[in-house]
């Protein structure tokens, strides 16, 4: 399973929630390249990457709040998906502190809505993959990589909401789904071209360079499992193929980077500066009153064993691919063509 089956996705009807977000745009582009028929569900688009990709022509776009069951049902019926990839979420830790109720409603009830309504389709999907987070685990910051059998937790509202999403997904699977395989996947801190999210390190660096303004490095010593978006999506797609083929594999998997990619945020900044050939201005950060874990490490040995999946890019390659995307953007290049070139290049790599 090192590489995806070449014709698996051809003419597959895929429902992709959150398709206008950073990972969602990349997923939609890749699925389209592989011949899938993609229906997307997201809030009103407010994403620079989605705009740069000219609103993903060829993707059936639906603007809908996943908390709205009444609006969701006709979209699901029209899509009649073979595969569902659920990415839509409130995905920012700091935002979850400021707006915990929307975070809980979107991440927990939104997921429950989709799973509940999929039961009402005349033909159920083959596979549903719910994307959660490496932050679903109870993280005591021991430095030991977190694995699938570790206990769920979450001190901040975002982490707690994703841990609850795991529990809700497992409950719905056991209670209602017989012919549909329902699984969850978790990744680390995903980087790559096209991310303009708030309160994320690399987008903050790029905004600093683009606008000639300083950026704030809040937690230079916080260690995270950094990985390229295409490595993560490759893992999800390989997982879905294996599930659809009814292989005997776990229904929850981590897709994290190698150990050498678990480095502090300050080191990521240094690597990005070197790759970009530019040094954005940094300003001192006041001590944060919002608690965030400083040490996080993900164990992906189960995915390696079950799927023979491993990241194709090292941390330096991930940084270089990310930097080259933004450098091309800042030069005014054709970013859809550049993005498709990166997809093709990634497909040709061996793990």
N, C-alpha and C positions, 0 to 999 in steps of 0.2 A: 504493500500500500504506500510505497514511498511517493508515488505520483498519482494524480487523479486519473481515473478511467477516462479516456479521451472522449468517448461519446455518451457518458452517463447523463450529462446535463443537457444534451441536445433535445430541444423541444419540451424539456421539463417545465411545468408551470410552477413558478416559485413565487411565494408571497414573502416579501422582505419588508419588515417593519423598521422604521428608522432609516429609510434609504436616503434621506437628505443629509444625514450626519456624516462625520468624517469616515468612520469605518463603513457606513452604509453606502456612501457614494462609490468607494473602492469595490465593495461587494457587488453592487449593481453593475458596474463596468465589467467586472470579471465574469459574472454570470452571463451577461449579454455576449461577451466574447466567446463563451463556451456554448452558446446557442440556446440558452434558456429563455423562456418567456417570463418576464419579470413584472409583477405587480407590486408597487410600493405604497406603503401607508406611513404618513408622517404628519406632524403639525405643519402649519403654514411655514414654508421654507424661509430660514433666516441663516443661511450658510454660504459663505464665500466660495467654498469648493463646489457646491452644487451649482452656483451661478456660473463659475468658470467652466464647468462641464456642460453649459448650455441647458441646464435643467434635465439632463439625461434623456435625450431623445430616444424613443424606442422603448422606454419604460412607462408602463401604465401607472401614472401618478394619482394618488388619492390623498387629499388633505383631510385628515380625520384625527381626532383625539382618541387614543385607545381606551380612555376611561368612559367613552360614550358607546355603550353596547348597541343602542338603537341604530346609530350611524354605522357601526362596524359590520353588522350582520349582512346587509346587502353587498358590501364590498367583498366579504369573504365568499359569499355565494357566487358572485360574478367571477372571482379569481379562480375558484375551484382548484386550489393548489395541490400539486403532488408533494411539494416540499414547503415547509414554513420555516423561515429563519427570523426569529424575534429578537431584534436589536433595540427597538425603541425604548428609551429610558431617560430619566433624569440622571445624568452620569457624572455629576461634579460633587465632590465631597464638600467643598466650602459652601456651595449653593445649597446643599442639603441642610446645613446648619441654619441658613437664613429662611429657607422655605421647606421645612420638614414634611408638612402635610401633603404638598404637591408631590414631593419625592416618594412618600409612602403610597399615595393614590396611584401615581403613574407606574411605579415599579412593581408594586404588589397587585393592586386591583386591576391595573391595565393588563398585566400578564394573565391574571385569572379570567378576565373578560375574554381575551383571545382564545384561551384554552377551552373555556366553557362554550363559546360560540362555534368552535371547530367541530364540536360534537353534533351540531345541527346540520352539517353539510351532508347532502345526499351521498357523496363519495368522500370518505375521510382521506386526509393526506397520508402518504407513506411515512414521512418523518417530520417531526417538529423539533427544532433545536432552539432552545431558549438560552440566550447569552447572558451570563451574569457577570461575575467579577472575581478577581483574586482576593477581594476584600470581604468575601462571604465568611471567611474563617475567623475563629477566635484567635487573634494575633497577640501572643504574649511576648513577642519580640525576642525570642531566644536565639534567633539566627538560623534555626533549623528550618529547612524548606517545608512549606505547607503542602500536604498531600490530601487526596480525595477523601480519605477516611478520618481526617481531622474534624474537630468539632466546629460547628457554625457559631458565629458570634457577630460582633459589629458594635463598636462604641458610638460611632457617629451615625446620623440618620441614613446616609447613603449606604454604608456598609450593612447596617441592620436591614434596610429595605431589600438589599440583594440576597442576604441570608434568608429572609422570609420568602423571597421569590423562589429560591431553591426548594424550600419546604412546600410551598403552594404547588409548584410544578410536580414534585414527587407525589403529592396527594392527589392531584387531578389525574396523573398518569395511572396510579393504582386504582382510583375509584371509577374512572370513566372510559379509559382507552384500552381497547383490546386489539384492534387491527392497526392502530397507529403507534409507531415508536416515538416516544417523547423523551428527550434527553436534554442535558444542560452542559454548557462549556464555559470555562473560565480562563481568562488571559491576564497578563500583567499590564504594565504601563505601555500602551501602544503608541508608537511614533511613526512618522512618515509624512510625505508631502500632502498638503491640503487641509491640515488641521489648523483651524483658527478659533478653537474653543477658548472660553474664558478660563483664567487661572490654571493654564497649563504651560509648562516650562518652555517648550520649543515654540509654540505660537507666540508667547510673550517675547521671545528673542527676535522672531521675525517681525513682529509689530514694531519693536524698538528700532530695527534697522530700516524698516519701510517708512516710519514716521519720524525718524531721528529723535526719538524720545528715550529716556532711560527705562529700564525694566527692573522689577524687584525680584531678587532671588530670595524667596522666603525661607527655604529650608535646605541650605547647601549640603548638609550632612545626611539628609534623608536618603536611604538606600531603597531602590525600587528595581523590579525585574523589567528592564527596558527591552522592547522588541518591536520589530518592524511590522507594520500593518499587513503586509503581504504574507509574511510568515504565519501570522495569526489566522488570516482568512484561509490560507492553504490548509491549515490544521482543521478548521471548521468544515471545509468542503470535503476533505478526505474522510473525516468523521461521518458526515452525512452519507457519503457513498457506502461506507462500511455498514452503517445502520440499515440503509435501504436494502443491502444485500443480506440482511439478517445475520450478520456475523456475530459470534459470541463475544461481545465487548461490553465494557461498563457503560452505564447510562449517565455518567458524569465524568468529565475529563478536564484536566488542566492542560493548557497550551502555553507554557512559559518559555523563556529563553534559557540559554546555557548559563552555568554559574558565573562565567566571566562577564556576563551582561548585567549582573546585579551590582550596580555601582551607585555612588552618591550623586545627587543632582548637580552638585558643583563640578563633578568630573564630566557630566554630560555637557554642561555649558562650555567647558574647556575644549572638549572634542568638537562641539558645534562651531566654536570660534575658529578652530584650526581648519575644519572642513570648508567653512564659508570664506575664510580669508578675511574676516571682519571681526571686530571686537565691539559688540554693542555696549552701550553705557549701562552700568549697573548702579543701583542706589541701595542704600542700607534699608533693611526691613525691620520695622518695629516688631517686637515679640508678639506672636499671634496669640489671641485669646481662645482660638479654636483648636482643640486637640486633634492632632493627626499623628498616626504611627510613624516612627522614624525608620523602622526596619521591616522589610517585607521581602520574602523570597519564596518562589513557587517551585514545587516539585512536579516535573512533567514526565517522570519515568514511566508512568502507567500508559500515557499516550505513545511513548516510544515503543513500549512492549506490545501494546494492542494494535497499533496502526503503523509501526515503524516510522512514525512522524518525528522529525526533528527540525528545528529552525534551520533555514538555508543560509541565513546571513549572520555573521558575527556582529558584535556590538559596533565595531568600527565601520563595517560595511553598512549596517543599519543607519548609522549617523551619516555616512557619506551619501547614501541613496536619498536620505531625507534632505540633506543640505543641497544636493544637486537639483532636487525638485524645486526647492524655494529659490535657488539661484537662477534657475531657468525662468521661474515666474517673475522675479524681480527684473529680469532682462526683457520681459515681454514676449517670451516664446509661446508657441501653441501648446498649451498645457494639457489639452486632451490628447494630442499626439504624443507628448512626452510621457503622460501617465500610461498610455497603452504600450509604449516602448518599455517602461519599467515592468508592466505586467508580463510582457513577452519574455523579457530578460529573466524575470524570476521563474517563470515556467520552465526555462531551459536549465536552471541550476539543479544540482543534486544535493540532497541534504548532507 
